[in-house]
């Protein structure tokens, strides 16, 4: 879900990356969609402008820097979505057709506090939560 228009060049530079055409195009692809994309789908949208290895490296570096979010949708590969300018959200995934929807308003803040109190950790800065089931169309 797109929340705001982001200056991708400034975001790359603020995260310590050069704003190369390939990096900008990669972030632009993710900024135009409302669901996490697989590397294959990203590569198709880029028109093969980045090879697969370079694309994986860029996505993982961007995830580490907080520019993109790596999402596990229960497949044998990762999906990625833009993290910039988007409120935290989780996902619900249809296991039959693969439809993905954002779930806004994460209720896990109290649980995170409880997890911290009962662990040896000093902080929790992130989590991912995906719900799996059947959409209305597939459950008919």
C-alpha positions as a Python dict, from the first residue, in 0.01 Angstrom:
ca = {
    (1, 'X'): (0, 0, 0),
    (2, 'X'): (156, 328, -111),
    (3, 'X'): (154, 592, 163),
    (4, 'X'): (359, 878, 21),
    (5, 'X'): (571, 997, -267),
    (6, 'X'): (935, 928, -187),
    (7, 'X'): (1250, 1092, -325),
    (8, 'X'): (1427, 769, -417),
    (9, 'X'): (1755, 943, -502),
    (10, 'X'): (1769, 1108, -160),
    (11, 'X'): (1671, 782, 11),
    (12, 'X'): (1951, 592, -162),
    (13, 'X'): (2207, 857, -72),
    (14, 'X'): (2086, 876, 290),
    (15, 'X'): (2132, 498, 317),
    (16, 'X'): (2488, 524, 184),
    (17, 'X'): (2425, 406, -173),
    (18, 'X'): (2507, 578, -500),
    (19, 'X'): (2191, 665, -690),
    (20, 'X'): (2274, 465, -1003),
    (21, 'X'): (2014, 424, -1279),
    (22, 'X'): (1979, 51, -1199),
    (23, 'X'): (1919, 109, -828),
    (24, 'X'): (1670, 385, -899),
    (25, 'X'): (1482, 169, -1151),
    (26, 'X'): (1469, -117, -900),
    (27, 'X'): (1318, 105, -629),
    (28, 'X'): (1080, 262, -883),
    (29, 'X'): (948, -83, -977),
    (30, 'X'): (878, -158, -611),
    (31, 'X'): (724, 187, -555),
    (32, 'X'): (461, 124, -826),
    (33, 'X'): (313, -196, -686),
    (34, 'X'): (88, -271, -391),
    (35, 'X'): (216, -620, -313),
    (36, 'X'): (552, -787, -255),
    (37, 'X'): (721, -910, -575),
    (38, 'X'): (946, -1208, -639),
    (39, 'X'): (1289, -1149, -791),
    (40, 'X'): (1161, -1302, -1117),
    (41, 'X'): (870, -1055, -1134),
    (42, 'X'): (1100, -764, -1049),
    (43, 'X'): (1343, -874, -1320),
    (44, 'X'): (1060, -895, -1577),
    (45, 'X'): (944, -544, -1487),
    (46, 'X'): (1300, -415, -1516),
    (47, 'X'): (1331, -569, -1862),
    (48, 'X'): (1645, -767, -1769),
    (49, 'X'): (1838, -443, -1698),
    (50, 'X'): (2000, -607, -1393),
    (51, 'X'): (2123, -966, -1394),
    (52, 'X'): (1980, -1200, -1133),
    (53, 'X'): (2288, -1203, -907),
    (54, 'X'): (2316, -823, -906),
    (55, 'X'): (1944, -797, -838),
    (56, 'X'): (1961, -1033, -538),
    (57, 'X'): (2262, -849, -398),
    (58, 'X'): (2094, -511, -437),
    (59, 'X'): (1770, -630, -277),
    (60, 'X'): (1948, -786, 20),
    (61, 'X'): (2163, -473, 69),
    (62, 'X'): (1852, -256, 47),
    (63, 'X'): (1672, -480, 297),
    (64, 'X'): (1962, -453, 540),
    (65, 'X'): (1952, -73, 502),
    (66, 'X'): (1574, -60, 555),
    (67, 'X'): (1488, 59, 204),
    (68, 'X'): (1297, -258, 116),
    (69, 'X'): (1135, -530, 321),
    (70, 'X'): (1195, -901, 257),
    (71, 'X'): (867, -1092, 287),
    (72, 'X'): (813, -1468, 316),
    (73, 'X'): (486, -1561, 147),
    (74, 'X'): (531, -1934, 200),
    (75, 'X'): (693, -2001, -136),
    (76, 'X'): (1041, -2134, -195),
    (77, 'X'): (1169, -1782, -268),
    (78, 'X'): (1161, -1440, -110),
    (79, 'X'): (945, -1147, -211),
    (80, 'X'): (1032, -781, -168),
    (81, 'X'): (839, -461, -119),
    (82, 'X'): (938, -99, -74),
    (83, 'X'): (966, -4, 293),
    (84, 'X'): (1015, 369, 239),
    (85, 'X'): (716, 588, 315),
    (86, 'X'): (496, 294, 402),
    (87, 'X'): (349, 225, 740),
    (88, 'X'): (430, -113, 892),
    (89, 'X'): (185, -376, 778),
    (90, 'X'): (150, -751, 763),
    (91, 'X'): (-5, -969, 493),
    (92, 'X'): (-280, -1219, 430),
    (93, 'X'): (-206, -1469, 151),
    (94, 'X'): (-443, -1699, -39),
    (95, 'X'): (-280, -2041, -64),
    (96, 'X'): (-492, -2133, -368),
    (97, 'X'): (-455, -1836, -607),
    (98, 'X'): (-165, -1649, -445),
    (99, 'X'): (-351, -1323, -387),
    (100, 'X'): (-182, -1102, -128),
    (101, 'X'): (-341, -823, 72),
    (102, 'X'): (-193, -586, 327),
    (103, 'X'): (-323, -600, 682),
    (104, 'X'): (-300, -257, 841),
    (105, 'X'): (-305, -178, 1210),
    (106, 'X'): (-69, -440, 1349),
    (107, 'X'): (-180, -544, 1699),
    (108, 'X'): (155, -695, 1800),
    (109, 'X'): (303, -403, 1999),
    (110, 'X'): (183, -544, 2335),
    (111, 'X'): (315, -888, 2240),
    (112, 'X'): (655, -740, 2146),
    (113, 'X'): (678, -575, 2489),
    (114, 'X'): (592, -906, 2656),
    (115, 'X'): (849, -1090, 2442),
    (116, 'X'): (1116, -840, 2549),
    (117, 'X'): (1036, -874, 2917),
    (118, 'X'): (1061, -1253, 2901),
    (119, 'X'): (1384, -1266, 2699),
    (120, 'X'): (1748, -1158, 2715),
    (121, 'X'): (1698, -909, 2431),
    (122, 'X'): (1730, -535, 2479),
    (123, 'X'): (1515, -434, 2180),
    (124, 'X'): (1295, -560, 1899),
    (125, 'X'): (1297, -336, 1595),
    (126, 'X'): (1104, -540, 1341),
    (127, 'X'): (880, -838, 1277),
    (128, 'X'): (701, -1002, 985),
    (129, 'X'): (363, -1164, 1011),
    (130, 'X'): (182, -1337, 729),
    (131, 'X'): (-159, -1504, 754),
    (132, 'X'): (-235, -1790, 513),
    (133, 'X'): (-579, -1903, 407),
    (134, 'X'): (-830, -1889, 123),
    (135, 'X'): (-971, -1574, -34),
    (136, 'X'): (-1348, -1549, -84),
    (137, 'X'): (-1326, -1642, -453),
    (138, 'X'): (-1119, -1955, -388),
    (139, 'X'): (-1331, -2073, -95),
    (140, 'X'): (-1646, -2108, -308),
}
